Amino acid sequence: MTDFVLHPGLPKSATSTLQRALFCHHSELHYLGKRLGSTSKKGCASDEIYEFLRPVLWNPKRFDPGQSREKYREIVVERANPDHSVVASWEALGQLMPERFGAMLSRVVQTVGSPRVIFGIRNPLSRLPSGYLQQLQGNFVRGTRKAFANAPYLDIQQWLDNQVQASGGDRFWTHYLSNIRTTVQVLGADSVGILVFEQLRARPMDFYATISDFLRIDRDETQRLCDGAHFNLRITQAEIDYAKQVDASFLKRKRWQMQTQAQRREAITKVKRASATDGESVKIELPGEWAARIKADTAEGHRWLQDTFAVDLAAYGYPV
């Protein structure tokens, strides 16, 4: 039977590294996407794969269980090596609102039968600031992040407040814990894997062994493909200072709003090149009240993760 593994990922938990270095290239995987450089929607391996996955993962109004099972058999099972694991990975799925995630997981089960799911997690006290910096960097060029409200710069307090408002007051920072619980309830703990981002930093060989064993692929090839790989460029202080300058000036802000993405990218690249701190990445912490709030909201969930999966999250500073 074909082994189907869903990797919901989680932003800033090494998802891009796994997608680009491991999933796309390991000889024992049949990868459906997300993949860099794909011309298909959502970065799927092909337009055909996207049309198959669209009602399962993203557009439930078009979901027909029988039709989805048939498409899965035709375009995945019959084409994949039966000894290889089929992997689908999208980081946004990991932080879906719990109700939407549960419905999506149900559709996956109806389609593939007995999926397995592996989640990437990261201490929220560092993941949220890292996510803010990544969005700040991307928003300056693309101007598409709703939390930034068509502004070139927001500080992390404003960003967090806007995120809460956009989610209708929902505690978006706890969604991953709810979604992991739901998956265990539906599939059982033996069908769920946990990848700890901090372990990749501290003990990469253990991290590679964990994902290799869960995916049932060769460990040595995993290490060779992943070792030293990192794909998200960190924002520099020069970029942040420039975004602040643009935001502080009415004329500069209006000019920024009228620029194309290419013009914005060219401007920020010149700033980085002219800066003596070009290669130095920025670290930022959660505001104190937010750190206390997130600790209180996630501690019980992290204790549950430790007990369920025998992972020592306390050793990596997770709120427990």
Residue frames relative to the residue before (quaternion, step in Angstrom):
aa qw qx qy qz dx dy dz
M 1.0000 0.0000 0.0000 0.0000 0.00 0.00 0.00
T 0.4956 -0.6621 0.4770 0.2974 3.57 -0.99 0.87
D 0.3141 -0.7540 0.5554 0.1559 3.54 -0.89 1.02
F 0.1035 -0.8059 0.5824 0.0240 3.58 -0.52 1.22
V 0.0503 -0.7988 0.5994 -0.0135 3.57 -0.76 1.10
L 0.1794 -0.7603 0.6183 0.0866 3.54 -0.85 1.05
H 0.1093 -0.7701 0.6270 0.0431 3.56 -0.92 0.99
P 0.2061 -0.8123 0.5327 0.1185 3.61 -0.06 1.24
G 0.3107 -0.7733 0.5029 0.2294 3.54 1.22 -0.38
L 0.0832 -0.7258 0.6665 0.1490 3.50 -1.28 -0.59
P 0.5239 -0.6454 0.4309 0.3512 3.62 -0.75 0.90
K 0.8438 0.1450 -0.1522 0.4937 3.55 -1.07 0.90
S 0.5826 0.5455 -0.4039 0.4471 3.59 1.03 0.77
A 0.6493 -0.5310 0.2801 0.4668 3.59 1.19 0.70
T 0.2927 0.7861 -0.5013 0.2122 3.60 1.19 0.38
S 0.6778 0.4915 -0.3043 0.4543 3.60 0.83 -0.96
T 0.6303 0.5365 -0.3344 0.4505 3.57 1.00 -0.79
L 0.6726 0.4814 -0.2993 0.4758 3.58 0.90 -0.87
Q 0.6510 0.5255 -0.3232 0.4423 3.58 0.92 -0.84
R 0.7749 0.3972 -0.1965 0.4507 3.55 0.74 -1.08
A 0.7421 0.4038 -0.2311 0.4825 3.59 0.99 -0.77
L 0.8009 0.3302 -0.1512 0.4761 3.58 0.84 -0.98
F 0.7464 0.4467 -0.2654 0.4159 3.57 0.45 -1.18
C 0.6828 0.5029 -0.2872 0.4454 3.57 0.99 -0.84
H 0.8189 0.3409 -0.1110 0.4482 3.57 1.03 -0.74
H 0.5434 0.6234 -0.4326 0.3591 3.63 1.08 -0.37
S 0.4896 -0.7179 0.4254 0.2528 3.55 -0.81 1.05
E 0.7156 0.4326 -0.2514 0.4874 3.60 1.23 -0.31
L 0.6267 0.5090 -0.3440 0.4793 3.57 1.25 0.43
H 0.2098 -0.7145 0.6527 0.1399 3.52 -1.23 0.65
Y 0.0959 -0.8676 0.4878 -0.0080 3.55 -0.03 1.35
L 0.2720 -0.7914 0.5350 0.1162 3.55 -0.83 1.08
G 0.6369 -0.4733 0.3331 0.5092 3.63 1.24 -0.34
K 0.5163 0.0161 -0.8428 -0.1509 1.62 -2.55 0.30
R 0.0201 -0.8037 0.5945 -0.0135 3.56 -0.99 0.86
L 0.5149 -0.6564 0.4686 0.2907 3.53 -1.02 0.90
G 0.8015 0.2982 -0.2219 0.4684 3.55 -1.00 0.84
S 0.4761 0.6624 -0.4522 0.3608 3.58 1.23 -0.06
T 0.3508 -0.7344 0.5430 0.2066 3.56 -1.04 0.78
S 0.5647 0.5933 -0.3832 0.4269 3.58 1.29 -0.06
K 0.6233 -0.5494 0.3974 0.3895 3.57 -1.17 0.50
K 0.8264 0.1794 -0.1916 0.4982 3.53 -1.18 0.78
G 0.5380 -0.6434 0.3957 0.3742 3.59 1.25 0.24
C 0.2779 0.7777 -0.5168 0.2255 3.59 1.13 0.58
A 0.6558 -0.5400 0.3638 0.3821 3.54 -1.25 0.48
S 0.7858 -0.0574 0.0472 0.6139 3.60 1.17 -0.53
D 0.6504 -0.4916 0.3919 0.4263 3.56 -1.28 0.22
E 0.6184 0.5574 -0.3318 0.4435 3.56 1.08 -0.75
I 0.6497 0.5029 -0.3062 0.4809 3.57 1.00 -0.86
Y 0.6376 0.5254 -0.3344 0.4535 3.59 0.96 -0.82
E 0.6704 0.4970 -0.3119 0.4541 3.60 0.86 -0.89
F 0.6258 0.5166 -0.3335 0.4799 3.59 1.12 -0.61
L 0.7552 0.4170 -0.2157 0.4574 3.59 0.83 -1.02
R 0.5085 0.6956 -0.4113 0.2974 3.57 1.12 -0.57
P 0.7453 0.3734 -0.2606 0.4871 3.67 0.68 -0.88
V 0.6167 0.5579 -0.3497 0.4315 3.59 1.15 -0.50
L 0.8114 0.2933 -0.1224 0.4905 3.57 0.79 -1.04
W 0.8507 0.2517 -0.0621 0.4572 3.57 0.89 -0.89
N 0.8129 0.1919 -0.0846 0.5433 3.63 0.98 -0.67
P 0.1401 -0.8582 0.4876 0.0779 3.59 0.39 1.22
K 0.5455 0.6277 -0.4072 0.3776 3.61 1.15 -0.42
R 0.7191 0.4159 -0.2413 0.5017 3.58 1.18 -0.51
F 0.4741 0.7139 -0.4197 0.2991 3.58 1.28 0.02
D 0.0214 0.7479 -0.6618 0.0466 3.52 -0.96 1.05
P 0.4316 -0.7504 0.4246 0.2651 3.62 -0.32 1.18
G 0.6811 0.4914 -0.2995 0.4527 3.57 0.84 -0.93
Q 0.6674 0.4973 -0.2987 0.4669 3.55 0.93 -0.88
S 0.6531 0.5103 -0.3162 0.4615 3.59 0.99 -0.82
R 0.6362 0.5163 -0.3326 0.4669 3.61 0.97 -0.76
E 0.6631 0.5055 -0.3078 0.4583 3.57 0.95 -0.84
K 0.6539 0.4969 -0.3167 0.4746 3.58 0.95 -0.82
Y 0.6217 0.5365 -0.3411 0.4575 3.58 1.00 -0.78
R 0.6612 0.5005 -0.3103 0.4648 3.57 0.92 -0.85
E 0.7144 0.4858 -0.2622 0.4300 3.57 0.85 -0.99
I 0.8310 0.2740 -0.1214 0.4685 3.58 0.69 -1.04
V 0.7239 0.3552 -0.2569 0.5327 3.58 1.23 -0.04
V 0.7411 0.4307 -0.2580 0.4458 3.59 0.44 -1.18
E 0.7220 0.4544 -0.2625 0.4509 3.59 0.82 -0.96
R 0.7158 0.4342 -0.2544 0.4841 3.61 1.20 -0.36
A 0.6487 0.5185 -0.3224 0.4543 3.58 1.16 -0.47
N 0.5313 -0.5727 0.5111 0.3585 3.55 -1.21 0.55
P 0.4522 -0.7220 0.4422 0.2804 3.64 -0.62 1.03
D 0.6507 0.5045 -0.3159 0.4715 3.59 1.24 -0.34
H 0.6449 0.5159 -0.3122 0.4695 3.57 1.28 -0.13
S 0.4431 -0.6651 0.5307 0.2823 3.56 -1.21 0.55
V 0.3208 -0.7016 0.6047 0.1982 3.54 -1.09 0.83
V 0.0658 -0.8157 0.5747 -0.0086 3.58 -0.76 1.06
A 0.0376 -0.7534 0.6563 0.0155 3.54 -1.09 0.88
S 0.0029 0.8372 -0.5413 0.0771 3.59 -0.70 1.07
W 0.1717 0.7475 -0.6280 0.1315 3.56 -0.83 1.10
E 0.4246 -0.7530 0.4398 0.2436 3.57 -0.52 1.18
A 0.6208 0.5727 -0.3550 0.4008 3.60 1.04 -0.68
L 0.5818 0.6058 -0.3810 0.3865 3.61 1.11 -0.54
G 0.6376 0.5771 -0.3294 0.3898 3.57 1.03 -0.72
Q 0.7661 0.3243 -0.1847 0.5232 3.58 1.13 -0.52
L 0.2582 0.7495 -0.5525 0.2576 3.57 1.11 0.63
M 0.5789 -0.5315 0.4633 0.4096 3.55 -1.19 0.42
P 0.6295 -0.6089 0.3228 0.3589 3.60 -0.87 0.93
E 0.6463 0.5184 -0.3362 0.4479 3.60 0.93 -0.80
R 0.6711 0.4826 -0.2959 0.4787 3.57 0.95 -0.87
F 0.6376 0.5282 -0.3360 0.4490 3.57 0.98 -0.79
G 0.6574 0.5176 -0.3163 0.4471 3.58 0.89 -0.89
A 0.6571 0.4974 -0.3103 0.4739 3.58 0.98 -0.81
M 0.6384 0.5226 -0.3214 0.4649 3.58 1.02 -0.80
L 0.6498 0.5148 -0.3166 0.4610 3.59 0.94 -0.89
S 0.6216 0.5407 -0.3350 0.4572 3.58 1.02 -0.76
R 0.6590 0.4991 -0.3101 0.4694 3.59 0.97 -0.81
V 0.6163 0.5343 -0.3433 0.4656 3.59 1.06 -0.73
V 0.6510 0.5144 -0.3112 0.4634 3.58 0.92 -0.91
Q 0.6667 0.5023 -0.3034 0.4596 3.58 0.91 -0.89
T 0.6916 0.4948 -0.2722 0.4503 3.57 1.12 -0.65
V 0.8306 0.2419 -0.0956 0.4923 3.58 0.71 -1.05
G 0.5658 -0.6331 0.3779 0.3692 3.58 1.22 -0.13
S 0.7959 -0.1784 0.1847 0.5483 3.58 0.12 -1.28
P 0.0390 -0.8245 0.5646 0.0048 3.60 0.25 1.20
R 0.2231 -0.6909 0.6492 0.2266 3.50 -1.38 0.09
V 0.1984 -0.7945 0.5696 0.0700 3.56 -1.10 0.70
I 0.0634 -0.7860 0.6142 0.0288 3.57 -0.95 0.92
F 0.1963 -0.8018 0.5613 0.0601 3.54 -0.71 1.16
G 0.2549 -0.7007 0.6380 0.1920 3.52 -1.21 0.64
I 0.0364 -0.8015 0.5967 0.0152 3.58 -0.91 0.86
R 0.0653 -0.7703 0.6330 0.0411 3.54 -1.30 0.40
N 0.6194 -0.5440 0.4100 0.3903 3.56 -1.09 0.70
P 0.4143 -0.7447 0.4545 0.2594 3.63 -0.52 1.08
L 0.5771 0.5952 -0.3842 0.4063 3.60 1.15 -0.44
S 0.7334 0.3247 -0.2207 0.5550 3.59 1.22 -0.42
R 0.6155 0.5766 -0.3552 0.4032 3.60 1.09 -0.64
L 0.6719 0.5028 -0.3152 0.4431 3.60 0.88 -0.84
P 0.6558 0.4732 -0.3366 0.4825 3.67 0.87 -0.73
S 0.6424 0.5173 -0.3270 0.4613 3.58 1.01 -0.78
G 0.6436 0.5153 -0.3160 0.4694 3.57 1.05 -0.76
Y 0.6142 0.5447 -0.3364 0.4613 3.55 1.06 -0.75
L 0.6810 0.4887 -0.2945 0.4590 3.59 0.85 -0.95
Q 0.6411 0.5133 -0.3302 0.4653 3.59 1.01 -0.76
Q 0.6715 0.4793 -0.3048 0.4758 3.58 0.95 -0.82
L 0.6024 0.5519 -0.3556 0.4540 3.58 1.06 -0.70
Q 0.6652 0.5070 -0.2897 0.4653 3.55 0.94 -0.92
G 0.7195 0.4497 -0.2532 0.4647 3.57 0.82 -1.00
N 0.6473 0.5380 -0.3249 0.4312 3.56 1.00 -0.79
F 0.6080 0.5661 -0.3748 0.4116 3.60 1.00 -0.70
V 0.7061 0.4302 -0.2601 0.4988 3.57 1.04 -0.74
R 0.8051 0.3284 -0.1566 0.4684 3.58 0.73 -1.06
G 0.2394 -0.8174 0.4967 0.1669 3.59 1.14 -0.52
T 0.5090 0.6910 -0.3787 0.3463 3.58 1.16 0.54
R 0.5501 0.6342 -0.4060 0.3610 3.62 1.19 -0.21
K 0.4450 -0.7246 0.4622 0.2515 3.56 -0.61 1.18
A 0.6288 0.5666 -0.3456 0.4051 3.58 0.99 -0.78
F 0.6812 0.4896 -0.2912 0.4598 3.59 1.18 -0.50
A 0.2929 -0.8162 0.4705 0.1630 3.59 1.33 -0.02
N 0.6746 -0.5261 0.2857 0.4318 3.57 0.87 1.00
A 0.5163 0.5958 -0.4386 0.4313 3.57 1.07 0.80
P 0.4913 -0.6773 0.4544 0.3056 3.62 -1.04 0.66
Y 0.8098 0.1001 -0.0435 0.5765 3.59 1.20 -0.39
L 0.0494 0.7308 -0.6807 0.0090 3.52 -1.25 0.73
D 0.4134 -0.6625 0.5362 0.3205 3.57 -1.07 0.53
I 0.6984 -0.5090 0.2947 0.4079 3.57 -1.22 0.41
Q 0.6005 0.5539 -0.3689 0.4432 3.61 1.07 -0.60
Q 0.6663 0.4883 -0.2986 0.4780 3.58 0.91 -0.92
W 0.6371 0.5425 -0.3192 0.4448 3.57 1.00 -0.87
L 0.6686 0.4921 -0.2976 0.4715 3.58 0.88 -0.91
D 0.6419 0.5207 -0.3237 0.4605 3.58 0.94 -0.87
N 0.6741 0.4912 -0.2933 0.4672 3.59 0.95 -0.88
Q 0.6155 0.5422 -0.3452 0.4562 3.58 1.07 -0.70
V 0.6506 0.5051 -0.3139 0.4723 3.57 0.96 -0.83
Q 0.6535 0.5132 -0.3114 0.4612 3.56 0.94 -0.88
A 0.6677 0.5087 -0.3009 0.4527 3.58 0.95 -0.90
S 0.7138 0.4305 -0.2517 0.4918 3.59 1.12 -0.63
G 0.5329 -0.6603 0.3909 0.3566 3.55 1.27 0.27
G 0.6864 -0.4812 0.2740 0.4713 3.54 1.15 0.61
D 0.4470 0.7070 -0.4409 0.3254 3.56 1.30 0.06
R 0.4619 -0.6697 0.5046 0.2890 3.59 -1.13 0.64
F 0.1563 -0.8480 0.5009 0.0749 3.57 0.36 1.26
W 0.6221 0.5699 -0.3405 0.4149 3.60 1.15 -0.52
T 0.6846 0.4505 -0.2941 0.4918 3.63 1.24 -0.09
H 0.4212 0.7463 -0.4523 0.2472 3.61 1.22 -0.18
Y 0.6527 0.5334 -0.3421 0.4151 3.60 0.87 -0.84
L 0.6401 0.5182 -0.3303 0.4611 3.58 1.04 -0.71
S 0.6452 0.5069 -0.3151 0.4769 3.58 0.98 -0.80
N 0.6808 0.5039 -0.2932 0.4434 3.56 0.95 -0.87
I 0.6227 0.5122 -0.3417 0.4829 3.58 1.08 -0.64
R 0.6316 0.5296 -0.3306 0.4597 3.60 0.96 -0.82
T 0.6500 0.5222 -0.3137 0.4543 3.56 0.92 -0.93
T 0.6626 0.5155 -0.3056 0.4493 3.56 0.92 -0.90
V 0.6429 0.5052 -0.3180 0.4799 3.58 1.01 -0.79
Q 0.6463 0.5244 -0.3201 0.4526 3.58 0.97 -0.82
V 0.7136 0.4544 -0.2530 0.4694 3.58 1.00 -0.84
L 0.8189 0.2878 -0.1078 0.4846 3.57 0.81 -1.02
G 0.4722 -0.6344 0.4709 0.3909 3.57 1.14 -0.61
A 0.6043 -0.6091 0.3790 0.3466 3.57 -1.07 0.76
D 0.6140 0.5724 -0.3540 0.4124 3.61 1.06 -0.63
S 0.7031 0.4397 -0.2604 0.4944 3.59 1.19 -0.44
V 0.6614 0.4653 -0.2920 0.5106 3.57 1.32 0.17
G 0.1240 -0.7868 0.6022 0.0541 3.56 -1.00 0.88
I 0.2062 -0.7661 0.5980 0.1136 3.57 -1.20 0.59
L 0.1238 -0.7717 0.6222 0.0443 3.56 -0.85 1.06
V 0.2000 -0.8017 0.5575 0.0807 3.57 -0.56 1.17
F 0.4522 -0.7237 0.4569 0.2509 3.57 -0.50 1.23
E 0.6676 0.5206 -0.3065 0.4350 3.57 0.89 -0.92
Q 0.5971 0.5502 -0.3655 0.4552 3.58 1.13 -0.53
L 0.5952 0.5608 -0.3582 0.4505 3.59 1.08 -0.68
R 0.6764 0.4809 -0.2863 0.4788 3.57 1.03 -0.78
A 0.7649 0.4092 -0.2004 0.4553 3.58 0.84 -1.02
R 0.8074 0.0296 0.0342 0.5883 3.59 0.92 -0.93
P 0.1361 -0.8580 0.4882 0.0830 3.58 0.51 1.16
M 0.6193 0.5541 -0.3639 0.4206 3.60 1.01 -0.70
D 0.6399 0.5078 -0.3239 0.4773 3.58 1.05 -0.72
F 0.6225 0.5352 -0.3307 0.4655 3.57 1.06 -0.78
Y 0.6746 0.4894 -0.2985 0.4650 3.59 0.87 -0.93
A 0.6357 0.5235 -0.3281 0.4628 3.58 1.04 -0.75
T 0.6404 0.5414 -0.3256 0.4367 3.59 0.97 -0.86
I 0.7239 0.4213 -0.2659 0.4773 3.58 0.77 -0.96
S 0.6258 0.5415 -0.3460 0.4421 3.60 1.01 -0.69
D 0.6772 0.4885 -0.2946 0.4648 3.55 0.91 -0.91
F 0.6543 0.5030 -0.3295 0.4586 3.59 0.96 -0.76
L 0.7270 0.4167 -0.2379 0.4911 3.58 0.96 -0.87
R 0.3524 -0.7598 0.4705 0.2778 3.57 1.35 -0.22
I 0.4811 0.6321 -0.4461 0.4123 3.52 0.90 1.04
D 0.6745 -0.5218 0.3531 0.3847 3.55 -1.29 0.40
R 0.4550 -0.7155 0.4704 0.2445 3.57 -0.79 1.09
D 0.6595 0.5296 -0.3242 0.4236 3.59 0.87 -0.92
E 0.6589 0.4935 -0.3136 0.4732 3.57 0.97 -0.81
T 0.6076 0.5470 -0.3470 0.4596 3.58 1.06 -0.72
Q 0.6682 0.4964 -0.3038 0.4635 3.57 0.86 -0.94
R 0.6557 0.5226 -0.3173 0.4431 3.58 0.87 -0.92
L 0.7022 0.4744 -0.2709 0.4566 3.58 0.94 -0.86
C 0.7685 0.4131 -0.1919 0.4494 3.58 0.95 -0.89
D 0.5677 0.6455 -0.3935 0.3259 3.57 1.03 -0.73
G 0.8429 0.1425 -0.1331 0.5014 3.55 -0.69 1.12
A 0.5291 0.6397 -0.4111 0.3766 3.58 1.26 -0.08
H 0.1805 0.7434 -0.6318 0.1253 3.55 -1.03 0.88
F 0.1483 -0.8681 0.4734 0.0173 3.55 -0.58 1.15
N 0.6556 0.4864 -0.3395 0.4674 3.62 1.13 -0.27
L 0.3193 -0.7553 0.5429 0.1814 3.58 -0.60 1.14
R 0.3752 -0.7407 0.5154 0.2121 3.56 -0.81 1.00
I 0.5003 -0.6462 0.4905 0.3026 3.55 -1.12 0.72
T 0.3118 -0.7464 0.5594 0.1809 3.57 -1.10 0.69
Q 0.6511 -0.5107 0.3837 0.4099 3.56 -1.27 0.33
A 0.6040 0.5667 -0.3566 0.4324 3.58 1.07 -0.69
E 0.6411 0.5171 -0.3222 0.4666 3.59 1.01 -0.77
I 0.6577 0.5107 -0.3089 0.4595 3.56 0.94 -0.90
D 0.6593 0.5122 -0.3106 0.4545 3.58 0.89 -0.93
Y 0.6564 0.5065 -0.3133 0.4631 3.58 0.99 -0.81
A 0.6402 0.5177 -0.3267 0.4640 3.60 0.97 -0.83
K 0.6264 0.5305 -0.3253 0.4693 3.59 1.05 -0.75
Q 0.6509 0.5241 -0.3119 0.4521 3.57 0.95 -0.91
V 0.6577 0.5015 -0.3096 0.4692 3.56 0.93 -0.88
D 0.6836 0.4962 -0.2924 0.4483 3.57 0.90 -0.91
A 0.6689 0.5332 -0.2965 0.4247 3.59 1.06 -0.73
S 0.7133 0.4009 -0.2384 0.5231 3.59 1.23 -0.39
F 0.4735 -0.6835 0.4767 0.2855 3.58 -0.77 1.04
L 0.6920 0.4818 -0.2878 0.4540 3.58 0.86 -0.94
K 0.6624 0.4989 -0.3109 0.4644 3.58 0.95 -0.85
R 0.6398 0.5281 -0.3226 0.4558 3.56 1.03 -0.79
K 0.6550 0.4968 -0.3088 0.4783 3.59 0.97 -0.81
R 0.6340 0.5189 -0.3319 0.4675 3.56 1.02 -0.79
W 0.6323 0.5355 -0.3232 0.4571 3.57 1.00 -0.86
Q 0.6643 0.5158 -0.3066 0.4457 3.58 0.94 -0.86
M 0.7029 0.4542 -0.2617 0.4807 3.59 1.14 -0.61
Q 0.5695 0.6240 -0.3820 0.3746 3.61 1.18 -0.35
T 0.4773 -0.6171 0.5318 0.3295 3.55 -1.26 0.41
Q 0.6627 -0.4892 0.3730 0.4271 3.55 -1.26 0.23
A 0.6301 0.5392 -0.3343 0.4478 3.57 1.02 -0.77
Q 0.6595 0.5013 -0.3069 0.4686 3.59 0.98 -0.81
R 0.6473 0.5042 -0.3211 0.4730 3.59 0.99 -0.78
R 0.6564 0.5104 -0.3142 0.4583 3.56 0.93 -0.88
E 0.6408 0.5224 -0.3223 0.4610 3.59 0.99 -0.81
A 0.6593 0.5155 -0.3098 0.4512 3.59 0.95 -0.87
I 0.7018 0.4569 -0.2833 0.4673 3.59 0.83 -0.91
T 0.6071 0.5476 -0.3551 0.4533 3.59 1.11 -0.61
K 0.6357 0.5225 -0.3266 0.4650 3.60 1.00 -0.78
V 0.6356 0.5275 -0.3242 0.4612 3.57 1.01 -0.81
K 0.6627 0.5064 -0.3067 0.4586 3.58 0.90 -0.90
R 0.6729 0.5063 -0.2984 0.4492 3.59 0.92 -0.90
A 0.6981 0.4745 -0.2704 0.4629 3.56 1.07 -0.72
S 0.6223 0.5701 -0.3336 0.4200 3.57 1.25 -0.27
A 0.4628 -0.6775 0.5014 0.2747 3.55 -1.04 0.79
T 0.7062 0.4218 -0.2511 0.5102 3.59 1.25 -0.36
D 0.1570 0.8522 -0.4888 0.1008 3.56 1.25 0.49
G 0.7794 0.3818 -0.1983 0.4554 3.58 0.83 -0.93
E 0.5843 0.6027 -0.3703 0.3977 3.58 1.24 -0.09
S 0.2960 -0.7658 0.5457 0.1679 3.55 -0.66 1.10
V 0.4391 -0.6997 0.5143 0.2306 3.53 -1.27 0.52
K 0.1366 -0.7536 0.6351 0.0999 3.54 -1.12 0.71
I 0.0377 -0.7933 0.6072 -0.0240 3.53 -1.02 0.85
E 0.2825 -0.7632 0.5595 0.1573 3.56 -1.12 0.66
L 0.5884 -0.5513 0.4526 0.3807 3.54 -1.26 0.41
P 0.5448 -0.5667 0.4848 0.3834 3.59 -1.10 0.56
G 0.6651 -0.5736 0.3123 0.3620 3.55 -1.05 0.84
E 0.6875 0.4843 -0.2955 0.4534 3.57 0.87 -0.91
W 0.6411 0.5116 -0.3178 0.4756 3.54 1.14 -0.67
A 0.6213 0.5374 -0.3419 0.4564 3.58 0.98 -0.77
A 0.6626 0.5006 -0.3055 0.4659 3.59 0.92 -0.87
R 0.6505 0.5280 -0.3080 0.4508 3.56 0.99 -0.86
I 0.6980 0.4685 -0.2754 0.4663 3.57 0.89 -0.93
K 0.5933 0.5504 -0.3612 0.4632 3.58 1.06 -0.65
A 0.6868 0.4913 -0.2830 0.4549 3.56 0.85 -0.99
D 0.7081 0.4874 -0.2651 0.4367 3.57 0.97 -0.89
T 0.7774 0.3803 -0.1822 0.4666 3.61 1.05 -0.67
A 0.4811 0.7109 -0.4340 0.2735 3.61 1.16 -0.37
E 0.6785 0.4874 -0.3093 0.4543 3.60 0.81 -0.92
G 0.6487 0.5234 -0.3166 0.4528 3.58 0.99 -0.81
H 0.6590 0.4951 -0.3113 0.4730 3.56 1.01 -0.73
R 0.6134 0.5257 -0.3515 0.4731 3.59 1.08 -0.65
W 0.6288 0.5264 -0.3246 0.4714 3.57 1.05 -0.77
L 0.6377 0.5203 -0.3235 0.4668 3.60 0.97 -0.82
Q 0.6423 0.5251 -0.3237 0.4549 3.57 0.93 -0.87
D 0.7031 0.4693 -0.2700 0.4610 3.57 0.85 -0.96
T 0.6999 0.4909 -0.2712 0.4422 3.58 0.97 -0.86
F 0.8236 0.2406 -0.0873 0.5061 3.57 0.92 -0.92
A 0.3985 -0.7469 0.4570 0.2730 3.60 1.29 0.16
V 0.4282 0.6460 -0.5066 0.3778 3.55 0.84 1.05
D 0.3596 -0.7576 0.5128 0.1839 3.57 -0.84 1.01
L 0.0887 -0.8354 0.5420 0.0196 3.58 0.27 1.27
A 0.5673 0.6021 -0.3807 0.4132 3.56 1.11 -0.57
A 0.6247 0.5615 -0.3354 0.4265 3.57 1.06 -0.74
Y 0.7254 0.3882 -0.2303 0.5196 3.58 1.20 -0.48
G 0.6306 -0.6037 0.3189 0.3690 3.57 1.18 0.47
Y 0.3618 0.7258 -0.5104 0.2859 3.61 1.19 0.29
P 0.5151 -0.6060 0.4870 0.3608 3.60 -1.06 0.57
V 0.0780 0.7932 -0.5987 0.0799 3.57 -0.71 1.07
